[in-house]
């Protein structure tokens, strides 16, 4: 248990510090945006590119990991959609947004520092594969669910999907992952001075990203249907890790350390893109914000328990 706390506690302690900074107005809105820009456009892409470029991806890329994680995630998406539609009586498009809230993990700002601390560079390789595909797959599925729920109104489903595709391909996180994989597959070598620079910037990723999470959460309020918020949060933190674990162990027979990374990713709290999407479509805004907030707090408990099951090697 002490070793688990050593892994998890610093992550949530920094989030807590960021939350306190935000509540005390020690970092304003412009400051938060500057921090997020640094993390999203520079620090995280440097970390991802450097890790993947040195990972011998031609040898380590495993489609079974993709099948295990996203197979479980797609089953989860459908199940949460059905709960939202048939238990809480939401419309089809709103249920699509609820399904995203119950499936989309905060892979970059929370999972990444957790896996880095617990499993080191070996754990980063499968995580990079998941991160590279995460937005593309779940953005598309959510867009389809919302579009069909609305009868593909407005600009039309085709144009919406094209816009999503362009957004994903312009995402610096996705671009860094693709570039790193191509660098690795091409067998290119990194000049020492460039590698040192990337490593220097990458070291700032975890603490600064977690601080940004805390400051962002400090401005959120828990409103909306609390019963639905807690049900969707429970499905996110409990059912999704179970589905991914079943797929990884019973269907795809992944190696144990990759199973651990996949399950920890699934058990991470809902990502900020959930309320970004909610605001974009004008759907589920209060409840999406609530799921992000509550899942971030409660994931402290579920992640501690999972690290007991999947101990640090």
Secondary structure in CASP SS format (residue, H / E / C, confidence):
PFRMAT SS
TARGET T0000
AUTHOR 0000-0000-0000
METHOD secondary structure of the structure
MODEL  1
X C 1.00
X H 1.00
X H 1.00
X H 1.00
X H 1.00
X H 1.00
X H 1.00
X H 1.00
X H 1.00
X H 1.00
X H 1.00
X H 1.00
X H 1.00
X H 1.00
X H 1.00
X H 1.00
X H 1.00
X H 1.00
X H 1.00
X H 1.00
X H 1.00
X H 1.00
X H 1.00
X C 1.00
X C 1.00
X C 1.00
X C 1.00
X C 1.00
X H 1.00
X H 1.00
X H 1.00
X H 1.00
X H 1.00
X H 1.00
X H 1.00
X H 1.00
X H 1.00
X H 1.00
X H 1.00
X H 1.00
X H 1.00
X H 1.00
X H 1.00
X H 1.00
X H 1.00
X H 1.00
X H 1.00
X H 1.00
X H 1.00
X H 1.00
X H 1.00
X H 1.00
X H 1.00
X C 1.00
X C 1.00
X C 1.00
X H 1.00
X H 1.00
X H 1.00
X H 1.00
X C 1.00
X C 1.00
X H 1.00
X H 1.00
X H 1.00
X H 1.00
X H 1.00
X H 1.00
X H 1.00
X H 1.00
X H 1.00
X H 1.00
X H 1.00
X H 1.00
X H 1.00
X H 1.00
X H 1.00
X H 1.00
X H 1.00
X H 1.00
X H 1.00
X H 1.00
X H 1.00
X H 1.00
X H 1.00
X H 1.00
X H 1.00
X C 1.00
X C 1.00
X C 1.00
X C 1.00
X H 1.00
X H 1.00
X H 1.00
X H 1.00
X H 1.00
X H 1.00
X H 1.00
X H 1.00
X H 1.00
X H 1.00
X C 1.00
X C 1.00
X C 1.00
X E 1.00
X C 1.00
X H 1.00
X H 1.00
X H 1.00
X H 1.00
X H 1.00
X H 1.00
X H 1.00
X H 1.00
X H 1.00
X H 1.00
X H 1.00
X H 1.00
X H 1.00
X H 1.00
X H 1.00
X H 1.00
X H 1.00
X H 1.00
X H 1.00
X H 1.00
X H 1.00
X H 1.00
X H 1.00
X H 1.00
X H 1.00
X H 1.00
X H 1.00
X H 1.00
X H 1.00
X H 1.00
X H 1.00
X H 1.00
X H 1.00
X H 1.00
X H 1.00
X H 1.00
X H 1.00
X H 1.00
X H 1.00
X H 1.00
X H 1.00
X H 1.00
X H 1.00
X C 1.00
X C 1.00
X C 1.00
X C 1.00
X C 1.00
X C 1.00
X C 1.00
X H 1.00
X H 1.00
X H 1.00
X H 1.00
X H 1.00
X H 1.00
X H 1.00
X H 1.00
X H 1.00
X H 1.00
X H 1.00
X H 1.00
X H 1.00
X C 1.00
X C 1.00
X H 1.00
X H 1.00
X H 1.00
X H 1.00
X H 1.00
X H 1.00
X H 1.00
X H 1.00
X H 1.00
X H 1.00
X H 1.00
X H 1.00
X H 1.00
X H 1.00
X C 1.00
X C 1.00
X C 1.00
X C 1.00
X C 1.00
X C 1.00
X H 1.00
X H 1.00
X H 1.00
X H 1.00
X H 1.00
X H 1.00
X H 1.00
X H 1.00
X H 1.00
X H 1.00
X H 1.00
X C 1.00
X C 1.00
X H 1.00
X H 1.00
X H 1.00
X H 1.00
X H 1.00
X H 1.00
X H 1.00
X H 1.00
X H 1.00
X H 1.00
X H 1.00
X H 1.00
X H 1.00
X H 1.00
X C 1.00
X C 1.00
X C 1.00
X C 1.00
X C 1.00
X C 1.00
X C 1.00
X H 1.00
X H 1.00
X H 1.00
X H 1.00
X H 1.00
X H 1.00
X H 1.00
X H 1.00
X H 1.00
X H 1.00
X H 1.00
X H 1.00
X H 1.00
X H 1.00
X H 1.00
X H 1.00
X H 1.00
X H 1.00
X H 1.00
X H 1.00
X H 1.00
X H 1.00
X H 1.00
X H 1.00
X H 1.00
X H 1.00
X C 1.00
X C 1.00
X C 1.00
X C 1.00
X H 1.00
X H 1.00
X H 1.00
X H 1.00
X H 1.00
X H 1.00
X H 1.00
X H 1.00
X H 1.00
X H 1.00
X H 1.00
X H 1.00
X C 1.00
X C 1.00
X E 1.00
X C 1.00
X C 1.00
X H 1.00
X H 1.00
X H 1.00
X H 1.00
X H 1.00
X H 1.00
X H 1.00
X H 1.00
X H 1.00
X C 1.00
X C 1.00
X C 1.00
X H 1.00
X H 1.00
X H 1.00
X H 1.00
X H 1.00
X H 1.00
X H 1.00
X H 1.00
X H 1.00
X H 1.00
X H 1.00
X H 1.00
X H 1.00
X H 1.00
X H 1.00
X H 1.00
X H 1.00
X H 1.00
X H 1.00
X H 1.00
X H 1.00
X H 1.00
X H 1.00
X H 1.00
X H 1.00
X C 1.00
X C 1.00
X C 1.00
X C 1.00
END
